[in-house]
């Protein structure tokens, strides 16, 4: 794993947006995997700015989001589709038909999960998968004890995840119990996995993911098996890393080493 430690959350988000922008600018028909959650909001804001000021074009980009709540229609205000519209899709030149999320209101959610997995494969797989991490070590909605070999499917959300996401709903009782999520194996198929974590509340999960033993009790540890994972953290999220001095030495200020 490549670990980039930036001094602030803003710098960490900007570094992450830069990695996404490089992929979009240098890949023929790029395919991005996208995430939702508060951590991603600044990344999308930075990408919109790059689109407006640096002419970063998404015209040939296809996107697949990690997950969607079961039961919510694409026009439900709390659906991840609407979140993505508000944060990114409606502000850049992505083709509306190229922006994919699982359909939360599909009549058969199991069949929808299979369709979604096949749609990613049909596009040739994901070039860069953007990820956040839950306090319990989830990525996408792969909660602890998820199979590390799972593909897109239905997951029941843990109580802690539902409580963490209740802030987005008027009534905590409205938080859906189920989600369609890419599986760990789907995520590991991406050619580059980029995970952003900021703030002290993520420090424990970040340390487990990077330096802890591989295991289903912290699904993000599966990224240790990925040949190309970049973890971008701010100093607060990095606070519990035993080897922080090493990461800072290799990547001062989150930069690549100059090997001449
Ligand atoms: C949602 C997703 C989740 C979030 C995670 C962190 O699409 O993939 O794994 O990334 O729950 O969410 P925040 O950033 O709100 O702490």
py3Dmol code that shows the C-alpha trace and the ligand (Angstrom):
import py3Dmol

protein = """\
ATOM      1  CA  UNK A   1       0.000   0.000   0.000  1.00  0.00           C
ATOM      2  CA  UNK A   2       1.101   3.500  -0.758  1.00  0.00           C
ATOM      3  CA  UNK A   3       0.314   5.771   2.200  1.00  0.00           C
ATOM      4  CA  UNK A   4       0.214   9.528   1.568  1.00  0.00           C
ATOM      5  CA  UNK A   5      -0.064  11.644   4.716  1.00  0.00           C
ATOM      6  CA  UNK A   6      -1.150  15.249   4.126  1.00  0.00           C
ATOM      7  CA  UNK A   7      -1.210  17.956   6.804  1.00  0.00           C
ATOM      8  CA  UNK A   8      -4.923  18.797   6.491  1.00  0.00           C
ATOM      9  CA  UNK A   9      -8.213  17.298   5.314  1.00  0.00           C
ATOM     10  CA  UNK A  10      -8.394  19.900   2.534  1.00  0.00           C
ATOM     11  CA  UNK A  11      -4.939  18.953   1.215  1.00  0.00           C
ATOM     12  CA  UNK A  12      -5.801  15.243   1.425  1.00  0.00           C
ATOM     13  CA  UNK A  13      -8.986  15.773  -0.601  1.00  0.00           C
ATOM     14  CA  UNK A  14      -7.096  17.853  -3.181  1.00  0.00           C
ATOM     15  CA  UNK A  15      -4.413  15.134  -3.517  1.00  0.00           C
ATOM     16  CA  UNK A  16      -7.170  12.551  -4.036  1.00  0.00           C
ATOM     17  CA  UNK A  17      -8.933  14.706  -6.629  1.00  0.00           C
ATOM     18  CA  UNK A  18      -5.577  15.077  -8.386  1.00  0.00           C
ATOM     19  CA  UNK A  19      -5.222  11.286  -8.657  1.00  0.00           C
ATOM     20  CA  UNK A  20      -8.732  11.041 -10.142  1.00  0.00           C
ATOM     21  CA  UNK A  21      -8.049  13.928 -12.542  1.00  0.00           C
ATOM     22  CA  UNK A  22      -4.786  12.306 -13.741  1.00  0.00           C
ATOM     23  CA  UNK A  23      -6.645   9.083 -14.528  1.00  0.00           C
ATOM     24  CA  UNK A  24      -9.396  10.927 -16.381  1.00  0.00           C
ATOM     25  CA  UNK A  25      -6.888  12.991 -18.359  1.00  0.00           C
ATOM     26  CA  UNK A  26      -4.543  10.133 -19.318  1.00  0.00           C
ATOM     27  CA  UNK A  27      -6.883   7.168 -19.876  1.00  0.00           C
ATOM     28  CA  UNK A  28      -8.693   6.406 -23.100  1.00  0.00           C
ATOM     29  CA  UNK A  29     -12.385   6.109 -22.152  1.00  0.00           C
ATOM     30  CA  UNK A  30     -11.770   6.128 -18.386  1.00  0.00           C
ATOM     31  CA  UNK A  31     -13.993   4.149 -16.018  1.00  0.00           C
ATOM     32  CA  UNK A  32     -14.232   5.538 -12.487  1.00  0.00           C
ATOM     33  CA  UNK A  33     -15.646   3.826  -9.415  1.00  0.00           C
ATOM     34  CA  UNK A  34     -17.192   6.478  -7.137  1.00  0.00           C
ATOM     35  CA  UNK A  35     -18.111   6.627  -3.454  1.00  0.00           C
ATOM     36  CA  UNK A  36     -20.499   8.733  -1.400  1.00  0.00           C
ATOM     37  CA  UNK A  37     -20.175   9.901   2.229  1.00  0.00           C
ATOM     38  CA  UNK A  38     -19.078  13.194   3.786  1.00  0.00           C
ATOM     39  CA  UNK A  39     -15.385  12.543   3.127  1.00  0.00           C
ATOM     40  CA  UNK A  40     -15.955  12.589  -0.627  1.00  0.00           C
ATOM     41  CA  UNK A  41     -17.745  15.941  -0.745  1.00  0.00           C
ATOM     42  CA  UNK A  42     -14.545  18.017  -0.955  1.00  0.00           C
ATOM     43  CA  UNK A  43     -13.086  15.655  -3.579  1.00  0.00           C
ATOM     44  CA  UNK A  44     -16.083  16.231  -5.851  1.00  0.00           C
ATOM     45  CA  UNK A  45     -15.952  19.987  -5.195  1.00  0.00           C
ATOM     46  CA  UNK A  46     -12.281  19.962  -6.243  1.00  0.00           C
ATOM     47  CA  UNK A  47     -13.083  17.969  -9.408  1.00  0.00           C
ATOM     48  CA  UNK A  48     -15.807  20.461 -10.333  1.00  0.00           C
ATOM     49  CA  UNK A  49     -13.264  23.270  -9.878  1.00  0.00           C
ATOM     50  CA  UNK A  50     -10.725  21.432 -12.060  1.00  0.00           C
ATOM     51  CA  UNK A  51     -13.441  21.015 -14.702  1.00  0.00           C
ATOM     52  CA  UNK A  52     -14.238  24.739 -14.630  1.00  0.00           C
ATOM     53  CA  UNK A  53     -10.754  26.212 -14.331  1.00  0.00           C
ATOM     54  CA  UNK A  54      -8.408  23.610 -15.836  1.00  0.00           C
ATOM     55  CA  UNK A  55     -10.727  22.265 -18.574  1.00  0.00           C
ATOM     56  CA  UNK A  56     -10.734  18.773 -17.082  1.00  0.00           C
ATOM     57  CA  UNK A  57     -13.246  16.961 -19.288  1.00  0.00           C
ATOM     58  CA  UNK A  58     -15.300  13.927 -18.281  1.00  0.00           C
ATOM     59  CA  UNK A  59     -16.929  13.645 -21.722  1.00  0.00           C
ATOM     60  CA  UNK A  60     -15.593  10.141 -22.373  1.00  0.00           C
ATOM     61  CA  UNK A  61     -15.701   8.968 -18.721  1.00  0.00           C
ATOM     62  CA  UNK A  62     -18.031   6.274 -17.396  1.00  0.00           C
ATOM     63  CA  UNK A  63     -18.775   6.068 -13.664  1.00  0.00           C
ATOM     64  CA  UNK A  64     -20.047   3.292 -11.402  1.00  0.00           C
ATOM     65  CA  UNK A  65     -20.916   4.135  -7.805  1.00  0.00           C
ATOM     66  CA  UNK A  66     -20.169   1.628  -5.094  1.00  0.00           C
ATOM     67  CA  UNK A  67     -23.631   1.354  -3.649  1.00  0.00           C
ATOM     68  CA  UNK A  68     -27.244   2.440  -3.323  1.00  0.00           C
ATOM     69  CA  UNK A  69     -29.928   1.975  -0.687  1.00  0.00           C
ATOM     70  CA  UNK A  70     -32.501  -0.712  -1.440  1.00  0.00           C
ATOM     71  CA  UNK A  71     -36.004   0.739  -1.692  1.00  0.00           C
ATOM     72  CA  UNK A  72     -35.058   4.287  -2.689  1.00  0.00           C
ATOM     73  CA  UNK A  73     -35.927   5.399  -6.217  1.00  0.00           C
ATOM     74  CA  UNK A  74     -33.295   7.351  -8.204  1.00  0.00           C
ATOM     75  CA  UNK A  75     -35.231  10.575  -7.605  1.00  0.00           C
ATOM     76  CA  UNK A  76     -35.555  10.085  -3.820  1.00  0.00           C
ATOM     77  CA  UNK A  77     -33.755  13.044  -2.185  1.00  0.00           C
ATOM     78  CA  UNK A  78     -31.679  10.736   0.051  1.00  0.00           C
ATOM     79  CA  UNK A  79     -30.721   8.313  -2.721  1.00  0.00           C
ATOM     80  CA  UNK A  80     -27.058   8.197  -3.594  1.00  0.00           C
ATOM     81  CA  UNK A  81     -28.088   8.987  -7.214  1.00  0.00           C
ATOM     82  CA  UNK A  82     -29.406  12.379  -6.045  1.00  0.00           C
ATOM     83  CA  UNK A  83     -26.339  12.926  -3.858  1.00  0.00           C
ATOM     84  CA  UNK A  84     -24.088  12.341  -6.864  1.00  0.00           C
ATOM     85  CA  UNK A  85     -26.216  14.600  -9.070  1.00  0.00           C
ATOM     86  CA  UNK A  86     -25.893  17.405  -6.520  1.00  0.00           C
ATOM     87  CA  UNK A  87     -22.156  16.976  -5.867  1.00  0.00           C
ATOM     88  CA  UNK A  88     -20.755  16.064  -9.279  1.00  0.00           C
ATOM     89  CA  UNK A  89     -22.904  14.808 -12.162  1.00  0.00           C
ATOM     90  CA  UNK A  90     -24.854  18.023 -12.777  1.00  0.00           C
ATOM     91  CA  UNK A  91     -21.714  20.225 -12.629  1.00  0.00           C
ATOM     92  CA  UNK A  92     -19.416  18.521 -15.150  1.00  0.00           C
ATOM     93  CA  UNK A  93     -19.665  17.212 -18.714  1.00  0.00           C
ATOM     94  CA  UNK A  94     -20.331  13.575 -17.787  1.00  0.00           C
ATOM     95  CA  UNK A  95     -22.859  12.030 -20.157  1.00  0.00           C
ATOM     96  CA  UNK A  96     -26.029  11.281 -18.108  1.00  0.00           C
ATOM     97  CA  UNK A  97     -26.176   7.761 -19.553  1.00  0.00           C
ATOM     98  CA  UNK A  98     -22.570   7.117 -18.493  1.00  0.00           C
ATOM     99  CA  UNK A  99     -23.259   7.594 -14.754  1.00  0.00           C
ATOM    100  CA  UNK A 100     -24.277   4.313 -13.157  1.00  0.00           C
ATOM    101  CA  UNK A 101     -25.591   3.428  -9.713  1.00  0.00           C
ATOM    102  CA  UNK A 102     -27.449   0.302  -8.677  1.00  0.00           C
ATOM    103  CA  UNK A 103     -31.212   0.893  -9.028  1.00  0.00           C
ATOM    104  CA  UNK A 104     -32.422   0.898  -5.436  1.00  0.00           C
ATOM    105  CA  UNK A 105     -36.055   0.443  -6.473  1.00  0.00           C
ATOM    106  CA  UNK A 106     -35.480  -2.415  -8.939  1.00  0.00           C
ATOM    107  CA  UNK A 107     -38.313  -4.956  -8.627  1.00  0.00           C
ATOM    108  CA  UNK A 108     -35.784  -7.710  -7.929  1.00  0.00           C
ATOM    109  CA  UNK A 109     -32.765  -6.308  -6.017  1.00  0.00           C
ATOM    110  CA  UNK A 110     -30.886  -9.614  -6.310  1.00  0.00           C
ATOM    111  CA  UNK A 111     -31.153  -9.556 -10.100  1.00  0.00           C
ATOM    112  CA  UNK A 112     -30.209  -5.863 -10.057  1.00  0.00           C
ATOM    113  CA  UNK A 113     -26.991  -6.677  -8.184  1.00  0.00           C
ATOM    114  CA  UNK A 114     -26.064  -9.269 -10.811  1.00  0.00           C
ATOM    115  CA  UNK A 115     -26.916  -6.858 -13.633  1.00  0.00           C
ATOM    116  CA  UNK A 116     -24.714  -4.176 -12.064  1.00  0.00           C
ATOM    117  CA  UNK A 117     -21.717  -6.479 -11.680  1.00  0.00           C
ATOM    118  CA  UNK A 118     -22.093  -7.547 -15.336  1.00  0.00           C
ATOM    119  CA  UNK A 119     -22.374  -3.902 -16.466  1.00  0.00           C
ATOM    120  CA  UNK A 120     -19.013  -3.085 -14.838  1.00  0.00           C
ATOM    121  CA  UNK A 121     -17.393  -6.079 -16.545  1.00  0.00           C
ATOM    122  CA  UNK A 122     -18.949  -5.126 -19.895  1.00  0.00           C
ATOM    123  CA  UNK A 123     -17.221  -1.729 -19.662  1.00  0.00           C
ATOM    124  CA  UNK A 124     -13.861  -3.462 -19.205  1.00  0.00           C
ATOM    125  CA  UNK A 125     -13.632  -2.976 -15.435  1.00  0.00           C
ATOM    126  CA  UNK A 126     -12.770   0.053 -13.326  1.00  0.00           C
ATOM    127  CA  UNK A 127      -9.592   2.097 -13.845  1.00  0.00           C
ATOM    128  CA  UNK A 128      -9.714   3.955 -10.523  1.00  0.00           C
ATOM    129  CA  UNK A 129     -11.986   3.092  -7.600  1.00  0.00           C
ATOM    130  CA  UNK A 130     -12.530   5.886  -5.079  1.00  0.00           C
ATOM    131  CA  UNK A 131     -13.216   4.677  -1.528  1.00  0.00           C
ATOM    132  CA  UNK A 132     -14.011   6.032   1.920  1.00  0.00           C
ATOM    133  CA  UNK A 133     -13.857   3.928   5.072  1.00  0.00           C
ATOM    134  CA  UNK A 134     -16.449   3.415   7.810  1.00  0.00           C
ATOM    135  CA  UNK A 135     -15.549   3.590  11.505  1.00  0.00           C
ATOM    136  CA  UNK A 136     -16.002  -0.184  11.591  1.00  0.00           C
ATOM    137  CA  UNK A 137     -13.648  -0.733   8.649  1.00  0.00           C
ATOM    138  CA  UNK A 138     -16.304  -1.121   5.954  1.00  0.00           C
ATOM    139  CA  UNK A 139     -15.625  -0.161   2.327  1.00  0.00           C
ATOM    140  CA  UNK A 140     -18.637   0.311   0.099  1.00  0.00           C
ATOM    141  CA  UNK A 141     -21.256  -1.267   2.347  1.00  0.00           C
ATOM    142  CA  UNK A 142     -19.177  -4.377   2.976  1.00  0.00           C
ATOM    143  CA  UNK A 143     -19.741  -4.537   6.701  1.00  0.00           C
ATOM    144  CA  UNK A 144     -17.526  -6.588   9.058  1.00  0.00           C
ATOM    145  CA  UNK A 145     -17.797 -10.345   8.372  1.00  0.00           C
ATOM    146  CA  UNK A 146     -18.478  -9.697   4.674  1.00  0.00           C
ATOM    147  CA  UNK A 147     -16.900 -12.324   2.471  1.00  0.00           C
ATOM    148  CA  UNK A 148     -13.647 -11.012   1.069  1.00  0.00           C
ATOM    149  CA  UNK A 149     -14.555 -12.845  -2.144  1.00  0.00           C
ATOM    150  CA  UNK A 150     -18.025 -11.298  -2.529  1.00  0.00           C
ATOM    151  CA  UNK A 151     -19.286  -9.513  -5.622  1.00  0.00           C
ATOM    152  CA  UNK A 152     -22.126  -7.000  -5.987  1.00  0.00           C
ATOM    153  CA  UNK A 153     -24.994  -8.107  -3.772  1.00  0.00           C
ATOM    154  CA  UNK A 154     -27.473  -7.104  -1.049  1.00  0.00           C
ATOM    155  CA  UNK A 155     -26.015  -6.297   2.377  1.00  0.00           C
ATOM    156  CA  UNK A 156     -27.863  -5.626   5.608  1.00  0.00           C
ATOM    157  CA  UNK A 157     -26.411  -2.480   7.189  1.00  0.00           C
ATOM    158  CA  UNK A 158     -25.127  -2.685  10.755  1.00  0.00           C
ATOM    159  CA  UNK A 159     -26.784  -0.579  13.417  1.00  0.00           C
ATOM    160  CA  UNK A 160     -23.629   1.565  13.715  1.00  0.00           C
ATOM    161  CA  UNK A 161     -23.661   2.342   9.977  1.00  0.00           C
ATOM    162  CA  UNK A 162     -27.366   3.186  10.067  1.00  0.00           C
ATOM    163  CA  UNK A 163     -26.752   5.483  13.048  1.00  0.00           C
ATOM    164  CA  UNK A 164     -23.787   7.122  11.255  1.00  0.00           C
ATOM    165  CA  UNK A 165     -25.943   7.753   8.151  1.00  0.00           C
ATOM    166  CA  UNK A 166     -29.032   8.923  10.077  1.00  0.00           C
ATOM    167  CA  UNK A 167     -27.764  12.511   9.813  1.00  0.00           C
ATOM    168  CA  UNK A 168     -28.778  12.523   6.131  1.00  0.00           C
ATOM    169  CA  UNK A 169     -32.439  11.613   6.891  1.00  0.00           C
ATOM    170  CA  UNK A 170     -35.230  13.640   8.547  1.00  0.00           C
ATOM    171  CA  UNK A 171     -36.118  10.703  10.792  1.00  0.00           C
ATOM    172  CA  UNK A 172     -33.497   8.087  11.844  1.00  0.00           C
ATOM    173  CA  UNK A 173     -36.220   5.460  11.328  1.00  0.00           C
ATOM    174  CA  UNK A 174     -36.130   6.266   7.583  1.00  0.00           C
ATOM    175  CA  UNK A 175     -32.556   4.991   7.121  1.00  0.00           C
ATOM    176  CA  UNK A 176     -32.891   1.912   4.895  1.00  0.00           C
ATOM    177  CA  UNK A 177     -31.808  -1.441   6.324  1.00  0.00           C
ATOM    178  CA  UNK A 178     -30.425  -2.844   3.082  1.00  0.00           C
ATOM    179  CA  UNK A 179     -28.082  -1.698   0.342  1.00  0.00           C
ATOM    180  CA  UNK A 180     -26.865  -3.033  -2.972  1.00  0.00           C
ATOM    181  CA  UNK A 181     -23.076  -2.788  -2.822  1.00  0.00           C
ATOM    182  CA  UNK A 182     -20.115  -3.803  -4.916  1.00  0.00           C
ATOM    183  CA  UNK A 183     -18.369  -6.670  -3.140  1.00  0.00           C
ATOM    184  CA  UNK A 184     -14.792  -6.760  -1.924  1.00  0.00           C
ATOM    185  CA  UNK A 185     -13.828  -8.886  -4.944  1.00  0.00           C
ATOM    186  CA  UNK A 186     -15.446  -6.310  -7.268  1.00  0.00           C
ATOM    187  CA  UNK A 187     -13.428  -3.553  -5.582  1.00  0.00           C
ATOM    188  CA  UNK A 188     -10.186  -5.560  -5.746  1.00  0.00           C
ATOM    189  CA  UNK A 189     -10.682  -5.959  -9.523  1.00  0.00           C
ATOM    190  CA  UNK A 190     -10.232  -2.191 -10.005  1.00  0.00           C
ATOM    191  CA  UNK A 191      -6.864  -1.384 -11.546  1.00  0.00           C
ATOM    192  CA  UNK A 192      -6.153   1.297  -8.904  1.00  0.00           C
ATOM    193  CA  UNK A 193      -7.885   1.641  -5.523  1.00  0.00           C
ATOM    194  CA  UNK A 194      -7.699   5.095  -3.889  1.00  0.00           C
ATOM    195  CA  UNK A 195      -9.019   5.429  -0.337  1.00  0.00           C
ATOM    196  CA  UNK A 196      -9.394   8.789   1.402  1.00  0.00           C
ATOM    197  CA  UNK A 197      -9.863   9.076   5.176  1.00  0.00           C
ATOM    198  CA  UNK A 198      -9.822  12.264   7.226  1.00  0.00           C
ATOM    199  CA  UNK A 199     -10.388  13.192  10.864  1.00  0.00           C
ATOM    200  CA  UNK A 200      -9.535  11.575  14.172  1.00  0.00           C
ATOM    201  CA  UNK A 201     -12.684   9.418  14.196  1.00  0.00           C
ATOM    202  CA  UNK A 202     -11.177   7.366  11.333  1.00  0.00           C
ATOM    203  CA  UNK A 203      -7.726   6.880  12.928  1.00  0.00           C
ATOM    204  CA  UNK A 204      -8.496   3.478  14.460  1.00  0.00           C
ATOM    205  CA  UNK A 205     -10.001   2.035  11.252  1.00  0.00           C
ATOM    206  CA  UNK A 206      -7.114   3.449   9.174  1.00  0.00           C
ATOM    207  CA  UNK A 207      -4.490   1.835  11.420  1.00  0.00           C
ATOM    208  CA  UNK A 208      -6.282  -1.514  11.285  1.00  0.00           C
ATOM    209  CA  UNK A 209      -6.629  -1.321   7.499  1.00  0.00           C
ATOM    210  CA  UNK A 210      -2.966  -0.518   6.834  1.00  0.00           C
ATOM    211  CA  UNK A 211      -1.079  -2.229   9.647  1.00  0.00           C
ATOM    212  CA  UNK A 212      -3.512  -4.744  11.122  1.00  0.00           C
ATOM    213  CA  UNK A 213      -3.988  -8.409  10.268  1.00  0.00           C
ATOM    214  CA  UNK A 214      -6.029  -9.251   7.180  1.00  0.00           C
ATOM    215  CA  UNK A 215      -9.521 -10.268   8.202  1.00  0.00           C
ATOM    216  CA  UNK A 216     -13.249  -9.979   7.654  1.00  0.00           C
ATOM    217  CA  UNK A 217     -13.625  -8.100  10.969  1.00  0.00           C
ATOM    218  CA  UNK A 218     -12.120  -5.103   9.114  1.00  0.00           C
ATOM    219  CA  UNK A 219     -13.077  -5.522   5.443  1.00  0.00           C
ATOM    220  CA  UNK A 220     -10.795  -2.663   4.327  1.00  0.00           C
ATOM    221  CA  UNK A 221      -7.784  -4.859   5.193  1.00  0.00           C
ATOM    222  CA  UNK A 222      -8.563  -6.730   1.939  1.00  0.00           C
ATOM    223  CA  UNK A 223      -6.890  -3.783   0.203  1.00  0.00           C
ATOM    224  CA  UNK A 224      -3.587  -5.170   1.519  1.00  0.00           C
ATOM    225  CA  UNK A 225      -4.052  -7.831  -1.175  1.00  0.00           C
ATOM    226  CA  UNK A 226      -4.435  -5.254  -3.949  1.00  0.00           C
ATOM    227  CA  UNK A 227      -1.283  -4.611  -5.992  1.00  0.00           C
ATOM    228  CA  UNK A 228      -2.063  -0.916  -6.402  1.00  0.00           C
ATOM    229  CA  UNK A 229      -3.778   0.779  -3.480  1.00  0.00           C
ATOM    230  CA  UNK A 230      -3.154   4.394  -2.521  1.00  0.00           C
ATOM    231  CA  UNK A 231      -4.389   5.517   0.891  1.00  0.00           C
ATOM    232  CA  UNK A 232      -4.596   9.294   1.367  1.00  0.00           C
ATOM    233  CA  UNK A 233      -4.998  10.525   4.938  1.00  0.00           C
ATOM    234  CA  UNK A 234      -4.726  13.739   6.896  1.00  0.00           C
ATOM    235  CA  UNK A 235      -2.608  13.931  10.067  1.00  0.00           C
ATOM    236  CA  UNK A 236      -5.633  13.249  12.295  1.00  0.00           C
ATOM    237  CA  UNK A 237      -6.630  10.061  10.479  1.00  0.00           C
ATOM    238  CA  UNK A 238      -2.953   8.997  10.462  1.00  0.00           C
ATOM    239  CA  UNK A 239      -2.557   9.484  14.219  1.00  0.00           C
ATOM    240  CA  UNK A 240      -2.631   5.785  15.169  1.00  0.00           C
ATOM    241  CA  UNK A 241      -0.265   4.505  12.460  1.00  0.00           C
ATOM    242  CA  UNK A 242       2.824   2.891  14.047  1.00  0.00           C
ATOM    243  CA  UNK A 243       4.944   3.463  10.943  1.00  0.00           C
ATOM    244  CA  UNK A 244       3.948   7.050  10.214  1.00  0.00           C
ATOM    245  CA  UNK A 245       7.587   8.229  10.164  1.00  0.00           C
ATOM    246  CA  UNK A 246       8.304   5.729   7.391  1.00  0.00           C
ATOM    247  CA  UNK A 247       5.329   6.870   5.268  1.00  0.00           C
ATOM    248  CA  UNK A 248       6.324  10.519   5.722  1.00  0.00           C
ATOM    249  CA  UNK A 249       9.918   9.735   4.763  1.00  0.00           C
ATOM    250  CA  UNK A 250       8.923   7.973   1.524  1.00  0.00           C
ATOM    251  CA  UNK A 251       6.229  10.481   0.544  1.00  0.00           C
ATOM    252  CA  UNK A 252       7.040  13.871   2.100  1.00  0.00           C
ATOM    253  CA  UNK A 253       3.950  16.061   1.869  1.00  0.00           C
ATOM    254  CA  UNK A 254       2.221  13.214  -0.009  1.00  0.00           C
ATOM    255  CA  UNK A 255       4.578  13.475  -2.993  1.00  0.00           C
ATOM    256  CA  UNK A 256       6.148  10.689  -5.029  1.00  0.00           C
ATOM    257  CA  UNK A 257       9.839   9.941  -4.278  1.00  0.00           C
ATOM    258  CA  UNK A 258      12.323  11.303  -6.816  1.00  0.00           C
ATOM    259  CA  UNK A 259      14.337   8.264  -7.857  1.00  0.00           C
ATOM    260  CA  UNK A 260      16.295  10.222 -10.453  1.00  0.00           C
TER     261      UNK A 260
END
"""
ligand_1 = """\
16
LIG
C -20.650 5.015 0.559
C -19.463 4.287 0.968
C -19.082 4.182 2.411
C -18.456 5.481 2.936
C -18.074 5.339 4.397
C -17.475 6.618 4.959
O -20.747 5.024 -0.857
O -18.793 3.790 0.142
O -18.181 3.124 2.563
O -17.331 5.778 2.171
O -19.196 4.977 5.149
O -18.462 7.597 4.985
P -18.149 9.071 5.531
O -17.208 9.671 4.541
O -19.468 9.761 5.564
O -17.515 8.909 6.871
"""
view = py3Dmol.view(width=600, height=400)
view.addModel(protein, "pdb")
view.setStyle({"model": 0}, {"cartoon": {"style": "trace"}})
view.addModel(ligand_1, "xyz")
view.setStyle({"model": 1}, {"stick": {}})
view.zoomTo()
view.show()
